[in-house]
Each structure stands twice: as C-alpha cells, then as structure tokens.
Amino acid sequence: MMMKPAIRAIFSRDSAADRVVPPSGFTARLVLFSAAAMSLLAVLALALALAAGRLAERWGSDLASASTLRISAPADQLGMQSDRALAILASTPGVDSARALSIQQQQALLEPWFGPDMPISSLPIPRLIEITETSDGYDAAGLRQRLAAEVPGAVLDDHQRWRKPLLAAAWGLWVLAAGIVLLVGGTTAAIVALATRASLAANAGVIAVLRNVGATDAYISHAFVRRYTVRVTTGASAGTLIAVAVLMVLPKGGDASVMTQLAPQGLQWVLLFMVPIAAGIVGFAATLWAAAQLLRGLS
C-alpha cells in the first residue's frame, strides 16, 4: 500500500525529495489561493449550517411549548368569557400556565405592524391568552371541543401552522449549507488533483531522469504528496483564519435572524478549525491519486 508510506512522508522532511517538486510557480500559487478561498467558503457555509440548526431547534422548542387562545366576543361578554377560558385552562392536563395579556401588551404586539401613530386602542382587539405547556403537552383536539361548548368566542392556536413552515425553512437552509460544504470539498479535491497532474506533466523530463538514476515511483509520488498536502493545509489555514475573523466582527443580536446569529457557540468553534485538517486530508488523497495515475501513464 502506498498510503502508509505517503502519510509517513508528510511528517518526515526530506530535502532531496522536496527538490523534486518545484517550490513555486503557477501551480503552487493556484493551490494556495484555491485552498484558502475554498476553506473560507467552507467555514462560512458550515457556520451558516450550524446557525440554521440552532435556529430550527430554538423555533421548534419555543413554538412547541407555547400556544395562544384568542377570544372574540362583544365587549360586555369579553371579560366573562376570558375568565371562563382561564378556568378551563387551569383544569386542563398538560397546561403549565395561562395568562391573559393586558391591553398594553397586546398594543405593543400590534405596534410593529400598524406603527406608533395608529390609534390601536380604538380597534376591536380580541383578548389574547398566552398558554405555556408542560413537557407532556395537552390534548389540543379535546381542549378545542371543550372551549367550543363553553366559550363560543374562543379560538385555540397551537402554532402548528407557523411551526412547520419555519422548521422546514430552517432545515432547508441547513441542507443547503451542508451541500455547499460538500461542493467546496469536491472542488478543492479537483483543483488539487489537476494542479498535481499539471506539475507532474510539466516535470516529465525530470521524472524520467530520476527514474534513470534509480528513484522509484513511490519516492517521486511521496515528494509531490508532501509538498501539495502542505500547500493545501497552509492555504486552508489562512482561509479559515480570515473566515473566523469575519464571523467575529459580524453584528450580533436579534434572536430571529440567522445573519446576526452566524457566529458559532461553544464547542462549535472546534468544528470550524477542523476545516484545515479536512482540507489537508482531501489534498493528500487527491494528490496521491493524481500522482499514481499520471506516473502510471508515464511508464
């Protein structure tokens, strides 16, 4: 197997073998720049995927544990129906708490939609009751039937119609970001493989001389594997540091915004710094494959 000796060659510097590979030139700059650019995109896409996952989890837990009861009734019956609804909710298994929002609180909820100058107090606003569930939840269908019989003006909204589209959008964003990470990894592998083949082809005469003096294909291949793996890892590290700097200076705040919550949290930062390692592995595999293919063709 060529893989184990190639892995050892990466960590054991051989100045003679290093001279086999041109230290600079177009392919060297191409690999460094491509690895940096691809890693920057991969880190940002990974941060987006992590943010979308956190957002979906937060939306799901928030909407799953809360419901709203809306009571629309004539003004002289609104208080009585609200009290009756609160009594029903207090005796409903799975309901942790229920509280009626004050007129001021309801106006504050509507102000972003109507603006501060709209006389909201003059509108026929229904009474809203905020319901917090226990971890087991309640029987929504049974509660609706009881409310329909005893509080005819009550409409229960368990947020399912809001929760499903939001979760679908958040997880769709996660899938898109994960797909971008995979695409970036594949593109990096293709670029490294093409650069390796171009470098080997450009040095076909040197390779022929090395073979004539006794150098094996494994020796030549390992020299290219080491040089290009180091280049990819170096470029990827630079791109990762730039992406991390971008994430750290992004504005923060706004719980509902993905862009303001893009910076990873806690141990998620470790995943970002795994990108250069993953890029090095991709570069190693791509270079080893490309070198083996071309050296076989030059035989």
PEDA-V723790 format. One record per backbone hydrogen bond with DSSP energy under -0.5 kcal/mol. NH is the residue of the N-H (numbers start at 0). CO is the residue of the C=O. If there is no record, write none. Layout:
BEGIN
nh: [NH | NH]
co: [CO | CO]
END
This chain:
BEGIN
nh: [4 | 5 | 6 | 7 | 8 | 9 | 10 | 11 | 12 | 17 | 18 | 19 | 20 | 20 | 28 | 29 | 30 | 31 | 32 | 33 | 34 | 35 | 36 | 37 | 38 | 39 | 40 | 41 | 42 | 43 | 44 | 45 | 46 | 47 | 48 | 49 | 50 | 51 | 52 | 53 | 54 | 55 | 56 | 57 | 58 | 59 | 60 | 61 | 62 | 63 | 64 | 65 | 66 | 67 | 68 | 69 | 69 | 70 | 70 | 71 | 71 | 72 | 76 | 77 | 78 | 80 | 81 | 82 | 83 | 84 | 85 | 86 | 87 | 88 | 89 | 90 | 90 | 91 | 92 | 94 | 95 | 95 | 96 | 98 | 100 | 105 | 106 | 107 | 108 | 109 | 110 | 111 | 112 | 113 | 114 | 117 | 119 | 121 | 122 | 124 | 126 | 128 | 129 | 130 | 131 | 132 | 133 | 139 | 142 | 143 | 144 | 145 | 146 | 147 | 148 | 149 | 150 | 153 | 154 | 156 | 157 | 162 | 163 | 164 | 165 | 166 | 167 | 168 | 169 | 170 | 171 | 172 | 173 | 174 | 175 | 176 | 177 | 178 | 179 | 180 | 181 | 182 | 183 | 184 | 185 | 186 | 187 | 188 | 189 | 190 | 191 | 192 | 193 | 194 | 195 | 196 | 197 | 198 | 199 | 200 | 201 | 202 | 203 | 206 | 207 | 208 | 209 | 210 | 211 | 212 | 213 | 214 | 219 | 220 | 221 | 222 | 223 | 224 | 225 | 226 | 227 | 228 | 229 | 230 | 231 | 232 | 233 | 234 | 235 | 236 | 237 | 238 | 239 | 240 | 241 | 242 | 243 | 244 | 245 | 246 | 247 | 248 | 249 | 252 | 256 | 260 | 261 | 267 | 268 | 269 | 270 | 271 | 272 | 273 | 274 | 277 | 278 | 279 | 280 | 281 | 282 | 283 | 284 | 285 | 286 | 287 | 288 | 289 | 290 | 291 | 292 | 293 | 294 | 295 | 296 | 297 | 298 | 298]
co: [0 | 1 | 2 | 3 | 4 | 5 | 6 | 7 | 10 | 13 | 14 | 16 | 16 | 17 | 24 | 25 | 26 | 27 | 28 | 29 | 30 | 31 | 32 | 33 | 34 | 35 | 36 | 37 | 38 | 39 | 40 | 41 | 42 | 43 | 44 | 45 | 46 | 47 | 48 | 49 | 50 | 51 | 52 | 53 | 54 | 55 | 56 | 57 | 58 | 59 | 60 | 62 | 130 | 156 | 128 | 67 | 154 | 68 | 126 | 69 | 152 | 70 | 73 | 73 | 74 | 76 | 77 | 78 | 79 | 80 | 81 | 82 | 83 | 84 | 85 | 86 | 87 | 88 | 90 | 91 | 93 | 131 | 131 | 129 | 127 | 101 | 102 | 103 | 104 | 105 | 106 | 107 | 109 | 109 | 110 | 114 | 117 | 118 | 119 | 122 | 70 | 68 | 98 | 66 | 96 | 64 | 93 | 137 | 138 | 139 | 140 | 141 | 142 | 143 | 144 | 145 | 146 | 150 | 69 | 67 | 155 | 158 | 159 | 160 | 161 | 162 | 163 | 164 | 165 | 166 | 167 | 168 | 169 | 170 | 171 | 172 | 173 | 174 | 175 | 176 | 177 | 178 | 179 | 180 | 181 | 182 | 183 | 184 | 185 | 186 | 187 | 188 | 189 | 190 | 191 | 192 | 193 | 194 | 195 | 196 | 197 | 198 | 200 | 202 | 203 | 204 | 205 | 206 | 207 | 208 | 210 | 209 | 215 | 216 | 217 | 218 | 219 | 220 | 221 | 222 | 223 | 224 | 225 | 226 | 227 | 228 | 229 | 230 | 231 | 232 | 233 | 234 | 235 | 236 | 237 | 238 | 239 | 240 | 241 | 242 | 243 | 244 | 245 | 259 | 253 | 257 | 258 | 264 | 265 | 266 | 266 | 267 | 268 | 270 | 271 | 273 | 274 | 275 | 276 | 277 | 278 | 279 | 280 | 281 | 282 | 283 | 284 | 285 | 286 | 287 | 288 | 289 | 290 | 291 | 292 | 293 | 294 | 295]
END
